[in-house]
Amino acid sequence: MTTTSIQTLRDRSAEIGRELAAAAGPHERAAVAPTAEILRLQSSGIAALAVEPNAGGPGGTIADAAATALELARGDLAIGLLAAGHHAGIVGLRAAATERAVAAQIEIRTRGWLVAPAWPGALVPGGDLVDALVVPRGRDAEIVLSADPGLRRGAPVTAFGLRRLGIVPVDIETDGDAAGLDAVRSVLEAAALVGAGQASVDAATELTRVRTIPRPVPGVASATADPLSQVVLGAALGPFAAARALVFRAADRLDAQLDAGDVLGEDGARTLALAALEVAIAAALGQGRDVFEVVGTSGSGNAHGYDRLWRDARVFSLTRDAAARRQALGRAALVAA
């Protein structure tokens, strides 16, 4: 079997991200899920990106996974987060480094499953979006039941329209390892937020280009020449450059630990990952509030996606305990040698 190259999979993620962006408006107006795009995500091979070579995968790094989550989220943050969780689950299996973990990766790859992490703190998407949960060993459940709206093909349906989701155990039990898995999830979700936030700024820029002058200013004949628009849009770009740099610095740090067989998240790697998530959330929320001053109420029309991407980032931020994340960052600073 020929393994698709990592660069090809990264290119495909950018392509699917563009497809998601084009379809997002119609999907939202019709209140339907991007079913075709999710199935394409599975069939494209992107879902196998992080599967290790011993299991027949290309062995993509955490940084590669972050890049794909970022590109997918440029079109739809929810799908970017779905990919982030999926890759985090596979990294958890790789970190377990057991024969059973390799076998699980083979099964995930050959079945074309999408998985989600189910360790403490992880956001588990609806059962209609994933086929299996990757959970630390010690959880009692062997299967879970979830409502099935017909999105999945060939899903075994039980009574009352529910279907079974597989459980893929991970041989990780210690608090340190669990924190490491949380670090991987954090950095991949941060990458998705960066992608959605950058796309929101891009959408606001396009919206500004087609607007009339927002208010009479001497010597300013178009919105593109409006100093306020330029300053606000320019200010929105800096935080994302910082967030992106933090994401890939944290991903590289975690990759080095994964390659060395070390415990993930040690030596400040988890702190770096949490900092990346903190900065990504702040950038995504801040740019939306500030750029709204330029795009105005017309931004809510979603002609370019600005409002949708910002709104989704706001919703995501509510699913994460900011106080706990900030406390962990503060604790790390206070106890540092």
N, C-alpha and C positions, 0 to 999 in steps of 0.2 A: 504494500500500500504506500502510495506517495503522500508525504506530508506537505501540506501547503505551507509556504514560507511565511515567516512572521511578518515581514514587510507587506506581503500580499494581504494578509488578514488585517493589518492596520489600514491599508488602503481601502479595503472593503468596508471597514467600519466608518470611514469618512464618507464613502458613497452612500451607505445606508443612512447615515446621519442626514445627508442632504435629502434623501427620500422621505425621511421622517419629518423634516422641516416643511417640505412641500405638502405633505398629507395632513399635517397637524391641524390646520384650520378646518378643513372639511370634517376630520374626525371629531373635533371638538363641537362643531355646530350640530353634527349628527349624534353626538354623545355615544360614540362607539370606540372600542379599543382598537389600536393599530395591529390587528391580528396578522395581516399579511406581512408586516414588517417584523413582527416577533418571530414568525415562522421562517422568514428569510434570515434572521439572525441565527437561527438554529442551523439552517441548511447551508449557510455561507462558510461554516467552519470556524467562525469567530468564537463560538462557544468552547471550542477545544484549544484556544490559544494558549492557556496556561497549563494544559495537561503536559506532564513531564514525558520525555522521550521514552522512558521505560514502559509507559502506557500507550505509546504510539502517537503522542502529541508532539507539537513543535517545541515545547518547553519555553514558551514565552515568559518573560520576566514580569515582576510586579509593575515595573515601569511600562512595559508593553501593554499590560492590562489597563493601566491608568490611561494610556494614550487612547485605547479603544473606547473606554468609558467616556472620556472627554469628547471624542468625536461624535459618538452616538448621542450624547446629551446636548450637543449643539442643535440637534433636531428635536429631541424630546428628552427632558430631564428624567422622566419616569423610566424610559428604556435605558438611559445611561446608568441609572441607579440599579436597574435590574441586572445589567451586565457587570456592574461593580460588585454586587452581592454574589453573583455566579462565580466570578473569578476569585473572590475572597474565599468562597467555599472550596474551590479547587486548590488554592494555595494552602488552606488548612489541611487538605489531604496530603499534599506534598510535604508539609511540615511534619506530619505524623510519621512519614518514612517507614511504613510497614507494608508487608505484602498485601494485606487487606486494603490498604489505602490505594495501592497501585491498581488492584483489581477493581476497586470502585471507580477510579479514573477511566479505566478501560470501558467499564459499563456505561459511564456517563458519555464517553466519546462515541461509542458504537451505537448507543440508543439515541444520541442526539438530545440528551436531556439538558434542560436548564435547571440549575440548582440554586439554592439560597442558603446562606449561613443561618444557623439557629442557635448560636451561642449567645450568652448574656449580652444585652446591649444592641444586638443586631436587629435590623428592621427586616422582618420576614414579609415578603409581598403576598398578595392573595394567592391561594392555591390554584387559581385559574391561570397563573402566569408561570409557575414552576412545576417541575416534575418530581423533585426530590429535595429534601432538606439535609444539609450536612450539619450534624450535631455532635458535640463532644460525647464520648462514651460515658455511660452512667445515666443517661436519660432513659426512662422506662419504656417510652413508646416505641413500637416497631413500625407503626403506620399512623398517619393522621388522616382525618377526613376534611375535605374542603369543598365548598360549593363550586360547581363546574358549570359555567355559562355556555359551554360548547366550544370554547376556544381551542382546546387541545384535541389533536387527532388521535384516535385509537385509545383514549383513556378509559380504563376499566371503571365502569360506573356501578356504585353500590346502591343500596336503597335510598329513597328520598332524593335522588339526583345528586348524591355526593360521590366523590371518587377518592381512591386511595392514592396517597403520595408516598413514595419510597422514603426511607430513612437511611442515610449513609453515615455510619458512625465514624468518628475521628478519635484515635487513641490519644487524646489530650485531656488531662485531668487537673493539672496544676494551675494555680492562679496565675503564675508567670506566663505560661503558655496561652492561657485564655486572654490575658492582656495583650499578648503578641498578635493573636488573631484579631483582636479588636483594633489594633494598630493598622493591620492590613486593610480591614474594612474601612477604617477612617480615611486612609489615604486614597483609596479607590473612590469613595464617595466624594471626597474633596475634589478629585479630578473631574467627576461628573458635574459638580457645582461650578467649577471653573469653566467647563465647556458651555454650560447653559448660560452662565453669566456673560461670558464673552459674546455668545450669540445674541444675547439680549442687547448688549451695547451695540453690536453690529446692526441689529434691527432698528434700534433707536437712531443710529446714524443714517440708515436708509430712509427712515421716516422723516428725518430732518431735511434730507436732500430734496424731498418732493413737496415740502411745505412752503407756503408763502411766508413772508417775513412775519415773525410772531408779534412784533410791536414796532411802531415807527422809531427808527434810530437814524440820526443824521449820518449820511454817508454809507448806509448799509442798504443794499438793494435786494438781498436774498437771505434766506435762512442759513445757507451755508457760510455766509460772510458775517453772520451775527456773532459778536464776541462772546455773549453769554452761552450760546450753543456750543461754541468751540471750547470754551473753558470747562463747561460741565461735562461734555463728552470726553475731553482730554483727561479730566480728573478721574473719570470712571475707569480709564485704561490702566493706570498705575497699580491699583490694588490687585488686579488680575495677573499682572506680570509677576508681582510678589507671590501671590498664591500659587501660580503655576510653578515657579521656581521651588517653593517649599514642597509642593506635591512630589516633584521628581527627585528632589534631594532626599526626602523621606523614603520614597520608593527604592532609590538606589541603596540606601542604608539597610532597608529590610531585605532587599535582594542579596546583599552581601552576607547577611546572617543566614538566609535560606540556603545559599550555596555552600556555606561553611558548615551547615548542620547545627548552627547555634540556636538557642532559644530566641524566637522572634520577639522583637520589641525591647530587648535589653540595651544597655549602654546609650540611653537617650533616644533610641529609635521611636519608641512609643510617644515620647514627649514631642518629637518632631512631627509625627503623624497627627497627633491631636492639634498641634499648632497649625498644621496645614489645613485641617478641617475648620478650625476657628477662623482663620484668615479667609478661607474660601466662602464660608457662610457670611461673614461680615461684608466681604466684597460684593457678593450676590445681592444681599439686602440693601446695602448702601447705594450701589449704582442704580437700583430701581427707584429708590426714593429721590435721588438727585436728578437722574435723567428724566424723571417725570416732569420736572420743571421745564424741560425742553420740548418733550413730545406732547405734553398736555393730555387732555381727555381723549384726543384722537388716538392715542396709543392703545387704548382699550379695545380698539376695533380689530386688533390682531392681524391687520393686513401684512405685517412683517414679523409678527411673533413676539414683539417686545413684552407686552403685558402677560402673555401666557408663560413665558420663560421666567419672568420675575415672580409671578404668582406661585408657580410651582416651587421655586426656591424658598419662598416664604413658608409654604406648606411643609416642605421638608425640614426647615429649621425648627418647626414645632415638634417634630418627632425625635429630636435629639435633646438630651438634658444638658443645656448650656452650663448650668451651675456645676454639675459633676465634671464636665470637661474642663472648665476653668479652674476648678478646685485641684484637679489632677495636674494641670500645668503649674499652678501656684505652688502645690506641694513639691513638685519636682524642683522648682526654683529655690524653695526654702531649705530643702535637704541637700542641695548640691554642695559638693566639697569645695 
